[in-house]
Structures are given as C-alpha cells and as structure tokens.
Amino acid sequence: MRGLLLVLILVAPLVARGAESVDVCFNYGCTGGARVRFSDAQLAEIRALLADAPDAAAERDAVAAAVGRMYRIAGRQSPVAADRGGNYLDGGSNGRMDCIDHSTTTGRFLSLLESRGWLRFHRVAERARRVRLIFQHFSAVIEETAPAPERERGREPLLLARCDCQNDEEFPRAGEPEVQPAQPVARRFVVDSWFVEHGEPAVVLPLQEWMNGEGPNVQ
C-alpha cells in the first residue's frame, strides 16, 4: 500500500502537467475573452507537429501549423471560429479578431509551447508593431536561439585574411583599432495568424520583411 502511495505521489505532477488552459481574446482590442482547454491528446498532436523538426527553418513551419491547430481547437470552445483573415470579412460577428487579438492569443499559444520545452530552436520574443501611415499592425514574434552567422544573413563578415598580407603588416600598429569579426546576430520572425482564415497555418516571416510591409494582401 505504501508503495502504491509513493507511485501516486510521483505520478501526480505529471498528470497535472497534462491538460492546459489558455485565455483567448476576440471582438477587436481583446474586448471579449474565453478560456479554452487543450486536452492531453490534443497536446500530444501538437507536440508531434514540432518533435521531428531537424532545424530552425523546419521548426518555423511546424510552429505555423501548430498555431493553426490550436486555433481550430479554440474555435470549438469559443466564438473565434467566426474569425476571417484580415478585418473586413468578419461582418461584425461575435468572435472576430483584429491584430491585437491575434498577436495576444498567438503569443499565449507560443508561450505554452515554449513552457513545455517543445521549441528547441526558438524562444518567444516580445510582440512587434509596425506603423504605415496612420495604420498600425501587431504580431507575435519568435527568435532563433542559435544565432545565424552574418554570411547567412546576406552579409559577409569582416575577415583579416582579405588583406592577403605576407608580413607583420597584417597586425594592427600600436594605437590603431583592431578589426573585430562580426558577431552572429539572432534572427527574429513574426508568427502572424491575422493574415489567414481561422485554423489555417500562421504566416511566418522574417521580422524585417514584415516591418517593410511583406505578407499576404488582406484588409
């Protein structure tokens, strides 16, 4: 009997870590809200989407699909199933979502994935905002945890070997600043579910491209 109690004590935290609840918001500006529950089985399906990603690029594709799956689950428990891509196709329906609703809710979904250790190549970063004329737009953001080298970002690092020196002139003289090699820079990506129809994979773009206005042409 004592052994059975010990097993139950050890297993209880694992069981409690099973199902999870997340608050979703809607009706523009997070004026409406609901708490949705992800069951053990649903979380296992979401984890499976992420588990086989061999690198950061594949994980971003998996994150896009996982976010879409989580919205479909949320849509069965809340009005957000009425949401359409953009702002003008919702027809004022209960459950419509603007970019504030999406960036907030998607950020919470991503935080759930991160808290479970399912993001192996990214972490959740602060929400991004872009402003174009009088319009502003928000999105959830993830950041690579293994920064990409400068060469992968389209730039070539500064290398002393380019001097092709044959003598001690390749070393800086006294008082001259030493050229430091460029450091790797972490890359950030928006995870923007506002662009797509309810339950579709989110749009994942490099943050700078998104800041420059890239993304599907929706209103």
C-alpha positions in Angstrom: 0.0 0.0 0.0 2.8 2.4 0.9 4.5 1.6 -2.4 1.3 2.5 -4.3 1.0 5.8 -2.5 4.6 6.6 -3.4 3.9 5.9 -7.1 0.8 8.1 -7.0 2.8 11.0 -5.4 5.4 10.7 -8.1 3.0 10.5 -11.0 0.6 13.2 -9.8 2.7 16.2 -11.1 3.0 14.5 -14.5 -0.8 14.1 -14.7 -1.3 17.7 -13.6 1.0 18.8 -16.4 -1.3 17.2 -18.9 -4.2 19.3 -20.0 -3.7 23.1 -20.1 -5.9 26.1 -20.4 -5.2 29.3 -22.3 -7.1 32.6 -22.5 -8.0 33.7 -26.0 -9.3 37.1 -26.8 -11.5 38.5 -29.6 -14.0 41.1 -30.8 -11.2 43.6 -31.5 -8.9 45.0 -29.0 -9.4 42.0 -26.7 -12.7 43.3 -25.6 -14.0 39.7 -25.4 -12.4 36.6 -24.0 -12.7 33.0 -23.2 -10.6 30.2 -21.6 -10.0 27.2 -23.8 -8.7 23.8 -22.7 -6.2 21.7 -24.5 -6.6 18.0 -23.6 -3.7 15.5 -23.2 -4.5 14.0 -26.6 -4.7 17.4 -28.3 -1.4 18.5 -26.8 0.2 15.2 -27.9 -0.9 16.0 -31.5 0.6 19.5 -31.3 3.8 18.2 -29.8 4.1 15.7 -32.7 4.0 18.6 -35.2 7.1 20.0 -33.6 9.0 16.9 -32.5 10.6 15.9 -35.8 11.8 19.4 -36.9 15.6 18.9 -37.6 16.5 22.6 -37.7 15.1 26.1 -37.1 13.6 26.5 -40.6 11.6 23.3 -40.2 10.6 24.3 -36.7 9.1 27.5 -38.0 7.0 25.6 -40.5 5.9 23.3 -37.6 5.1 26.3 -35.4 2.9 27.8 -38.1 1.0 24.5 -38.4 0.8 24.1 -34.6 -0.7 27.6 -34.1 -3.4 26.9 -36.8 -4.2 23.6 -35.0 -4.5 25.4 -31.7 -6.9 28.0 -33.2 -9.1 25.2 -34.5 -9.3 23.6 -31.1 -10.0 27.1 -29.6 -12.8 27.6 -32.2 -14.7 24.6 -30.9 -14.8 26.1 -27.4 -15.2 29.8 -28.1 -16.6 32.2 -30.8 -13.2 32.6 -32.5 -14.2 30.1 -35.2 -16.1 33.1 -36.8 -12.9 34.9 -37.5 -11.8 35.5 -41.1 -8.5 36.7 -42.5 -7.9 40.4 -42.1 -10.5 42.8 -40.6 -13.2 43.3 -43.2 -14.6 39.8 -43.8 -15.9 39.1 -40.3 -19.1 41.1 -40.8 -19.1 42.3 -37.2 -19.6 38.7 -36.0 -19.0 37.7 -32.4 -15.6 36.1 -32.2 -13.9 38.3 -34.9 -10.3 39.0 -34.3 -8.1 42.0 -35.2 -4.3 42.1 -35.0 -4.4 42.9 -31.3 -6.5 39.8 -30.6 -4.3 37.6 -32.8 -0.9 38.8 -31.6 -2.0 38.4 -27.9 -3.6 35.0 -28.4 -0.9 33.6 -30.7 1.7 34.9 -28.2 0.0 32.9 -25.5 -0.1 29.8 -27.7 3.6 30.1 -28.4 4.4 30.6 -24.7 2.6 27.3 -23.9 4.8 25.6 -26.5 7.9 27.2 -25.0 6.9 26.4 -21.4 6.7 22.7 -22.3 10.2 22.7 -23.9 8.8 22.0 -27.4 10.6 24.9 -29.1 14.1 23.6 -29.5 15.4 26.2 -31.9 13.5 29.3 -30.9 12.2 31.3 -27.9 9.2 33.6 -27.7 10.2 37.3 -28.0 8.2 40.5 -27.4 5.4 41.4 -29.7 6.2 43.5 -32.7 4.5 46.6 -34.1 4.7 48.2 -37.5 3.3 51.5 -38.5 2.4 52.5 -42.0 0.9 56.0 -42.5 -2.0 56.1 -39.9 -2.3 52.3 -39.6 -0.5 50.0 -37.2 -0.2 46.3 -37.0 0.9 43.8 -34.3 2.3 40.3 -34.4 3.7 37.7 -32.1 7.4 37.0 -32.6 9.9 34.2 -32.1 13.6 34.4 -32.1 16.2 31.8 -33.1 18.1 30.6 -30.1 21.1 29.6 -32.2 22.0 32.9 -33.9 22.7 32.7 -37.7 26.2 33.8 -38.9 26.5 37.1 -40.8 27.0 35.2 -44.0 23.6 33.5 -43.7 22.1 37.0 -43.2 23.3 38.1 -46.6 26.4 39.9 -45.4 30.0 38.8 -45.4 31.9 39.2 -42.2 35.0 41.3 -41.9 38.0 39.0 -42.2 41.6 40.0 -41.8 42.5 37.2 -44.3 41.2 39.5 -47.0 44.3 41.7 -46.6 46.3 38.8 -48.1 49.3 40.1 -46.1 52.6 38.4 -46.2 54.4 40.1 -43.3 53.7 41.7 -39.9 51.7 44.5 -41.6 48.7 42.2 -41.2 48.7 43.1 -37.5 47.4 46.4 -36.2 50.0 49.0 -35.4 50.1 50.5 -31.9 47.2 52.9 -31.4 45.2 51.5 -34.4 41.8 49.9 -33.6 41.8 46.2 -34.1 39.1 45.0 -36.5 36.8 42.6 -34.8 35.0 39.8 -36.7 31.3 40.3 -36.9 29.3 38.6 -34.2 26.4 36.3 -35.0 23.0 38.0 -34.8 19.9 36.3 -33.6 17.1 36.3 -36.2 13.5 37.1 -35.4 10.4 36.0 -37.2 6.8 37.1 -36.9 4.1 34.4 -36.4 1.1 36.3 -37.8 -2.2 34.5 -37.7 -4.2 37.6 -38.5 -3.5 37.2 -42.2 -5.2 33.7 -42.6 -8.6 32.1 -42.3 -9.5 30.6 -39.0 -7.4 27.5 -38.3 -5.0 27.8 -41.2 -1.2 27.8 -40.5 0.0 31.1 -39.4 2.2 33.2 -41.7 5.9 33.2 -40.5 8.1 35.9 -42.0 11.5 37.4 -41.1 10.7 40.3 -38.8 12.4 42.9 -41.1 10.5 41.8 -44.1 7.2 42.1 -42.2 8.2 45.5 -40.9 8.7 46.5 -44.5 5.1 45.6 -45.3 5.5 42.0 -46.5 2.7 39.5 -46.0 -0.5 38.4 -47.8 -2.6 41.2 -49.2 -5.6 41.2 -46.9 -7.5 44.0 -45.4 
